[in-house]
Amino acid sequence: MLNECNFKTIYRTDTDNISKDLIIPALNNSILYKRGAGFFSLNVLASLADGIIPFIKKGGLIQVITSVKLSESDQQIISHGEDIAKNTIEKLLLDEIKNAILSDQEILSLDLITNLIAAKILRIRIAYLPNGIYHEKVGIFKDTLGNYLCFIGSVNATYNGLYNNAESCSVCMSWSSESTFQDAMAEEKHFDVLWDNKNKKIRVYDIPEAIKLNLFALYKKSTSVDGAIIRQTLPAPHAKELYDYQKQALNEFKKNNFCHFFEMATGTGKTFTAIKCLEYLFKQKGFLSVLILVPQTDLQTQWAESLIDFSEDYRPFLFGGTANAAETSKNFDDFINQSFDYPGSLCIGIAVYDTFFQKLYDKVAKISATTLIIVDEAHNLTPENIKLLPKYEHRLGLSATPTRYAKEETDLILEYFTLGKVPSFKYTIDEAIKNGFLSHYKYYPIFVYLDEDEMKYFTKLSRQVSIQQTKLKENPKDTEAKQLINDLLIKRSSILKKAKNKIQKLEEMLGSEKYDFKNSVIYCGQGKDADTEATLIDTVTRLVSKLGKYSVSQFTSKSIDRHEILKQFESGFYDTLIAIKCFDEGVDVPKLDKIYIMASDAQLRQTIQRRGRVLRKCKETGKSMAYIYDFIVLPPADSSVHTSGTVKSLELRRINEYLRLADNKDEIHNEISDIFPNGNDILEEADELG
């Protein structure tokens, strides 16, 4: 019981642990907890799990009244009348939830919190004032004997409020005296008036069921409150550490004077391994300036989040990407000014390729501290780019597929990072799947056929390619022939990417119960649909949306906030993303479990990158199997043998790569054999390689 505990009358965060000394013991001995706080966050509830679990086992009830941090414009909207724009409040609260920075253990705890909300054991209501903000900080506990404990002070229901800020609270206990009993009763009465929405100045609203459902999508779900409690009481996982293969990569980085190239399969933790390399070098040197280059904005954002999640001290400066020109200029000046070799100095900047190579490369020489450059997706580097890279003392390149078209270009990349002293460190997708670091997958070729007009045009282009190749053999320096061959190959490839029957096949699949497009990405080609003049991506988006079964968003280089789209996809707001190439590299979406490839390049790199997107493990969904549906273009049945072989050969390499590691490669043996005369050879090669 509450009266059996040894509570103090005043707690201060500089001398007391308010969570451990006051709130958790009070929860352990109560059946009712009422909390009013101007600011609240779910991660603080997660940190109280040790008290909440026994509390709810006794049938406890938690009631929370809090405000949402409203901007001035939102306050003005609300002040227009008593009929509140509830959707605005819901969105703001959801933003608060989404923006919480949580450790793995806190997310695990939030599984419990989510289920408590769903079971109405934890009830949260939102208070607001038209021209102000609800800003009280009060907590009331009650036990089975009717004892009350009430605390009032400056402590908000946030992590900072309990653990970081300088805060205090006073405690009154009903069993101490008649006056303290009356004080506690008065606080509970005030809380209940608010809760019942009977206060004339402050309005209080329930959080709608839609918010609860979004909580379930945002965080790991259990099927019941009991299930969540069981998992919550399991031993806490250790802080994230390197796996053995990542430790090996770090050791090789150390041995080569902190210069290396990590050729690691997509989804095997290149970013985390690189951050651990950064950390080790910083500890060895005592000061460090780090420049990280990434090819696109999505990767810049993910790197920034990963660094901050690793440590608040690793918060980076951003150049380009999400930072506009003025912000980039200021950030880079600050980055230069802070890059000095004094003890404890750590300065990290993240630049997108375009910004660095166009505006910043000639300025980095000003940095005087020990320096490290990390280049992600380094296979994108051209020989011209490499010439502009700073000759930093320490270097680290990252890519799942560093091979470029020309071997000499690949060698240039690897030599820059390894100094030509060691081969790249490799951890293959074969090893990652075998050792359980990536999901297994099943591969399903979806066969579609060119129509007669498409086939005629394909044949015409193939002949023109052949003519130019003959010219090039006679004169290897014929640059005009080289350029013409390249242009012809692009046109020919476009025929396969935009084959008309792909749209018809997709429509059939959408109407079939055999295929599920939830948690999926559809890769489609660029350009327009020949029949409708609409872009292909718009046509595909319309088809999926028209079904009314899936919520859809496009994900392209023109999407205004791709990072937010990914968050909404992860939260379950979107079921299906329609993407072009920008989803190929660096995008980390563990929840994704199906990809539909309507258009693909002949590059093996793209095949590997796309597979890597869908094989990432996902703790929240427990994903153990992924699915790849690949639209394979075939010639009409009556096409000539020569041309037929040309079409098929353009698809064979991709089929072979996807097939060799697929769990179901034996199941589709007959399907492949019927269409490709050398199907047995493909499967034999897959067995040898896999």
N, C-alpha and C positions, 0 to 999 in steps of 0.2 A: 504494500500500500504506500501511497505517497507520504503519509505521515511517519513512515518507518525509515525514510531516507534522510540523509544529512545534507540538506540544501542550505546554501548561503543566502543572504538577503541582497547581495550585490555581486555581479559578475562583470569582469572587464576582459576584453580579448588580449590585452598585453600580459595579464597574469593568469588567466583562466582559459580553459578550453570549453567554451560554452556548449558546444555540441556534445562533448564527452562527459562533462561534469554536470550539465543541467538537462538538456533536451532528451538525450538517449535514456538516462535513468528515469526521467519523468514518463517517457513513453512506455518503458518497461513495466511501470506500475500504474498505468492508466487504461481507461477504456474509451476516453473521449479526449480529442485534441483539437482545439479551435485556434486558428492562426490568422491574424490580420497583419498584412505587411504591404507597404507601398510598392515594393519590388519583390518578385519571386522568380526562382529558376528551378527547373526540374533537377539539375545536378545537385542542388543542396538536399533535396529529398532523397536522392540516391545515396548521399553520404550518411544519411541517418538510418540506413537499412537495418543496422544492428539493433536499433530500438523499435523500428516499425514492424519487423517480423514477429517478435513475441506479442507486440501490441495487437496485431490483427488476428493472431491465433486465439486471443481472448475475445474476439468479436468487436474490436475497437473500431471507432469511426473518426475520420479526420475531415475537418471542414476548414477550407482556406478561402479567405477573401483577399484579393489583391487587385492592383490596378494594372493597366497596360501603359507602357511609356508612349504617350501620344505626342506627335509633333504638333506645332502650333496650327498647321492647316487642318489636321485631324480634329483638334479641339474646336476649331471654328465650325467644321461640319456638324459635329455633335451638338454644338450650342444652338443650332437652328431649331431644335424642338425636342420634345420628350420622346418622340418616336426615334430611337437610336438606330444608326446605321450599324446593325449588328455585324454585318459582313466585314466592316472595317475593323471592328474590334477583334473578330475571329482571325482576320489576316495578320494583324499586328501581333496577337498572341502566338500564332503559329510561327511567325518570324522569330519571336523570342526563343521558341523551342528549337527551331532549326539552327539558330545561330549559337546554341550552347556548344562549348568546346569540351568534349567528354573523353575521358580515358576509356579503355576497354572495360575496366571494372565498373565504371560509372554507367556505361551503356548496359552492362549486365544487370546492374541494379535497377535501371530504368525499365527493364522488362517487368519487374515487380511493380513499379509505380504505374506502368501502363495498364496492367491488369487490375490494379486497385481502382483506377479511374473507371475502367469498364464495368467493374463489379459494384461501383458506387460506394466503395469503402472509403475511397478518397474523393471528396467532392470539392470542386473549385468553382468559385464564382468571381465575377469581375465587377469591381466598383469603379464608378467614375463621377466626376463633377464636370459640368459644362465648361467652367473657366479655371479649373485647377486640377489637382491630382490627389487621389486617395493615398495618404502617406503615413498611416498609423503603423506602429510596430508593437503588437501585443500577442501574447500566447497564453492559452488557458488549458490546463489539464484537469481531468476529473477522474477519480477512481470509483470502484464499486461501492465504497462506503460513503460516497458523497463528499470526500475531501477535495478541495480545490487548490491548485497552485497556479498563480498568475504572474507572468513577467511582462514588464513594460520598459522600453528604452529605445536605443537607436538602432537595434539589430534588425536588419532586413532578412527576409528568407532567401538569401542568395549566398553563393559560396564565398564571395568577398566579404559579405556581411558577417559571416561566422568565422572565417579563417584568415582573412587578409587585412581588413580594415581595423582601425582603432574604434571599438564600439563598447557599449556597456548596457546593462539592464538591471532593474530592481525587481526583486521577487517578493510577493506577498503570499503567505500560506494560511489557508482558512483555519487550520487547527492551532495556529499560534495565539489568536485572540479573537474576540467578537468583532473588533473593528476590521481586522484583516479579512475575516470571513465576509463581512459586508462589502469590503472593497472588491473582493474576488467575485462576489455575486453581482455587483454593479457592472463589472467588466463583461461578465458573461451576458448580462441583460443587454448591454450596449451592442455586443457582437450579434446577439440573436435578432435585435431590431434591424440591424444591417442585413443579416442573412435573409430575413423574411421580406426585405425590400420595403420596410416601413419607415425608414429615415427620410425626412422631407428634403434634405439637401443632397444626399448621396444615393444614387441609383445602383442597384446590384443585379447582374444578369448571370444566368447559367451559361457554362460553356456548352455550346451545341454538340449534339452527337457527332456531327461531322468532324469536329476537332478531335474527339476521342478516336474516331476511325483513323484519322491521320496519324495520331500517336501510334496506333498499332502498326501502321505502315512504316513510320519513321524508325521505330525501334523493334528489337527482337521480340517476337510474340511467344507466349506459352498458351496452351489450350485452356488453362484454368489458373485461378489464383494459387491453388495448391501446388500446381506444377511449377509456377514461378518461384514460390517459396522454397521448394526443394532445390531448385537450381541455385537460388540465391544463397542457400546455406552451404553450398559446396565450397571447398577451399578456393580462395581467390587466386586467379592466374598470376604468374610472375610477370613482372614488367617485360615488355617486348625485348627479346634478345635475338642475336644473330643465329641463324641455323648454321650447321657445320659447313655447308658449301659457301655461305656468305662469309664465315670466318676465314675460310681458305682464300676467298677473294681479297679480304682485308689484309691477310698476311702477305699475299703476293704484292699488294700495293705498297706495303711497308718495305719489303725486300728490294723493290726497284726504285728506292728513294722517292716513294710516294708519287710514282708515275705509272699509269696502267690503263688498260682498256678492258671493260667488263662486257663480254658478249653473253648476256644472260637472257633466257627466254622471257617473253612478255608475261608478267604476272608473278615473277619469282623474286621480287623485292629489290630491283636495281636501285631505286631511289633511297630506300632505307639503308641499304648497304653503303651507298655513296655518302649518306649523312653520317654513318658510323665512321667512315674513313675520314671525313671532315673533322669529326669530333676527336678522333685519335690524333690527327695531325695538330690540331689546335692545342691539345694537352701537351704534346711533345714540344711544340714551339713556344707556347705561352702567349702567342698573339698570332692572328691570321686574318688575311683579307681573301675573300672567296668570291669569284665571279662564276655564275651559273648561266649557261646559254641554253635556251629551249626554242624549238621551231615555231610554237604557236601559243596563243593566250591560254588555252585550256591547261597546257602543261605548266605554264607559269603559275597559274592559280593553284594547281595541285602541289607543286613544289613548295609554294609559300605556306600552304596549309600543313604539309608534312613537316616542314621546318619548325613552325610554331607549335605543332603538336608534340614534336620532339623536345622542344624547350622554348620558353618565351624569350630567352636570351638569343635565340637564333632567328628572330623576326627580321626578314630581309627588306632591302630597298628594291623597288620594282622599276624597271626601265622598259618603256613601251608596253604593248599589251593592254593591261587594265589601267595603266598609268598614261594620262594624256601628255602632250608635249611639255606643258608647263611643269607638271608633276615629275616627269622624267628628268627634266633639267635640274630641278631642285633636288630630287632624290640622288642624282649622280653627283652633284656638288657635295651633298652631305656624305655620300659614300666615299668620295675622294678625301674629304676633310677628316673622316673618322678612320681612314686606313693608315694608321701609324703603328710603329712597332713598339708600343709601350705595353708593359705586362697586363695581361687580361683583355687586351683589345681583340674583339672579334667583329668583323664587318662582312656582311653577306649581301650581294646584289644578284638579282635575277633579270636577265635581259632576253627579250625575244630576238631571234636571229636578225630580222630586218632592221630593228632599231640599232643593234650593236654594229652590224657591218656597214650600215649607212651613216651612222652618226657618232658612235662612241669608240670605235676601235683605236683611233689615233690618240685618245685621251687617257687610256688605261696605263700608259707608261708613267703617269704621275704617281701611281701607287708605290709607296716605298716599303711597305710591310712585306713579310713573307707571304707569298701569294699562291693560291690554288685556283685553277680553272677546271670546271666540270661542264662538259658538253653532253646534253641528253639527246637521244636520237641522232647520234653523231654521223650516221650514214648519210644524212642530208648535206654534210659539208662537201663543198666543191673544192677543187684545187685552188681556185681564187680565194675562197673563204679561208683555207688553211694558211695561206700567205699572210692574212690579216690577223690571225690569232696571235695573242701576245705570247712571247717566249717566257711564260711563267716558269718558276722553279719546279712547281708541282702541277700534275695534270691528270685528269681522269675522264675518259670517254665512255659513254654508255650506249648500247644498242643491242637489240635482239638479233638484228640482221645487218651487219656492217658492210656486207658485200655490195659494191657498186658495179655498174655495167662493165667498166674497164678495171682489170686487175691492178694496174698502176695507180688508179685513184684510190682503191681500197688500201693498197700498201701505204700511200701517202697519209691516209687517216690514221692507220695503226702506228705508223712510225712516229707521227707527231706526239701521240699519247704515251707510247711505250719507250720512246727514244731509240727505237730499233733494237732494244736489248733483250726483250722477252716476247713470246707470243701472247695473244690476248687470253684472258681468263674466260673459259667457256663453261656454261651450265645450260644444257640443251633442254628443249621442250620434252624430248623423250625421257630424260632423267627426271624432269619435274613431274610429269604425269605418273611415271613408275613409282616415284618416292612420295606421291600424295600431296605435292605442293600445288598442283593444278588439277582441275576436274578431268575426269574421263569424258569422252564425247562420242556421239554417233553422227555419222555422215550420210546424208540422203541427197543423191543427185536428182534434180528435177529436170527432165528432158523436154526441151522445146525445139521447134523446127523453123528454119528460115523459110519464108515464102519464095515463090519463083523470082520475083523482082529483086528481092534482097540477094538471092543466090547469084543472079546474073551480074549484079553490081560487084559482089564479092569476087566473082571470077574475073571480071574485067580488071579490077584493081590488082589481083594476084598476078595477072599477066604483065601489067605495067611494072610491078615490082621486079618481076623476073627480068624484064628488059633492062631496067636500070642496074640490077645486080650484075648483069653481063658487062655493061659498060664499066662498072666499078672494078671488075676483075681485070679488065684490059687497062684501066688507068686508075690505080688506087688513090690517086690524089685528086680525083674528080669530085670536088666539094659540091658541085651542083647536083650530081647524081646522088651523093650521100643525103643531101637535104630533101631531094625528091622522094627517095626511098622512105625516109622518116615520115614525110607528109602522107604518103600512100599507106603506110602501115597504120598510122593513126586513123585514117579514114576507114580502112578495112576493119580495124578493131572496133570502131564505132558501130559498124553494122551489127556485130555480135552483141554489143552492149545494149543497143536500142531495138533489138529484134521485136517486131510487133507482137508476136505470139506470147511474149513474156507477160504482157499486161493481161491477156486473155487467161493465161495459166494462173496468174496471181488471183484473178477474180474467181476462178474455179476453186482455188485453195481456200480463199476466204469464206466461201460458201460451204466448205466441207468440215465435218466434225473431226476429221483426221488431223487437222493442223490448228495449232494454238498460237496466236500472235501476241499474247501477254508476255511481258518481260523480254521483248524482242526488239531487234534492230533490223530494218529492211534497207539494204544497200542498193541504191538504184543509180542509173547512169545520168550523166549531164545531157543537156540538150532538150529538144522538144519532141513530143509525141507527134508522129507524122500525120496521124488521123485527126487529132483535135487541135493541133498547134499549141496546146498547153505544154508547159515544161513536164518532163517525165516525173520529176519529184512531186509536182502538183497533181498529176494524174494518179500516181500511187497513193498520195495522201488522201485524195478524194475517195478512192475506192475503199480504203481501210475505214475512213470516217463514215462513209455512207452506210456501212454495215450496222453502225450504232452499237457495236459490241465492245469497241476499244477506244480509249481516249488517246489521241495522236498528237505528236508535235514533229515538226521538221528540225533537223540538226545539220546546218550547213555553215559555210564560212560567212553567210549573210545573216545568220541568226544573231539577234541583238545581244542576248546574254546566254551563251551556251552553258556556262557554269550553272546558272539557275535552272536551265532545262534539265541538266543532269541530276540536280538535286531533286527536282520534281519527279523525274523518272524513278529515282531511288526511293522516294517517299510513296510511290504508288499513284501519284496524281496522273502521270502518263503511263499508259500500258505499252505503247509502241512508238519508237522513234524512226523517222524516215531520214536516212542520211546519205550524204555523198562522201567524198574522200576524207573530209576533216575528222571523221570518226575512226580513221584507220590507226593513228598513232597517239600514244600517250594517254588516251582517255581511260580512266579507271572507274568501271561500273561493275562491281562484283555481282550485283543482283541479276545482271543480264544472263539469260540462260539459253537464248535462241537467236541465231542470225539467219536471215534470208538474203542470199546474195543474188541479186538480179543483174548486177553488172560488176565485172572484175577486170583488172589489168592482167596482162600476161606475166607481170613481175612476180617472182616467187616471194619477194619481201612482203607484198601486200597480202598474199595468201597467209603467210605466217603471222603478220600483224593482226589480221582480222580474227584468225583463230585464237590468238592470244587475248583478244578483247573478251571472248565468251568463256574462256577456260578458268578465269580467276575464281578462287574459292570464295564463298559468301557465308559468313557465320550467321547472319540474320535469317537467311532462308534455308540454311543447311544444304545448299546445292551440292550435289555429288555427280551430276551428269549434265552435259551441255549438248545442244543439237545444232547442227549446221545443215541448212537446206540450200543447195547450190544449183542455180539455174544453168544447165549445160545446153549450149546451142549446138544443134545438129543440122546437117544439110537435108534438103528434101530427099525422099527415098530414091528417086530416080536420077540423082546427080551423078556426074562422072566420077570414076574412082579417084582420079588425081585431085580434083577439087574437093571431093568429099574428105579425103585424107587431110588436106590442108586445113579445113574447118576443124576437124576433130583434133588435129595435132595442137591447135591453139588452146584447146581445153584440157588436153591430156595431162600436162604438167601439174595443173591445179588439182585435178582429180587424184593424181598419184600422191601428191603431198598430203591432201586431206585424208585420203583413204588409208595411208600406211599406218597411222596411229589410231584409227577409229575402232571402237569396240565392236562394231557390227560389220567389219569389212568382209567377213565370210558370208554373212547373210545376203549381201548384195552382189555376190559373185556372179550369179546367173544373169542379173540385170546388166551388169557391166559387159559380160561375155557376149550377150546378144547384140550389143551395139558396137563394141570395139573388138575386132578380131584378135587383137593382142591382149585382151582382158586378162587372160591367165598370166601373161608376163607381168602385167601391172601388179597383180596380187602377189605373185612370187617375189617381185622386187619389194613390195610392201612388207612381206614376211621377213625378208632378209634385213631390211633397214629397221623394221620395228621390233 
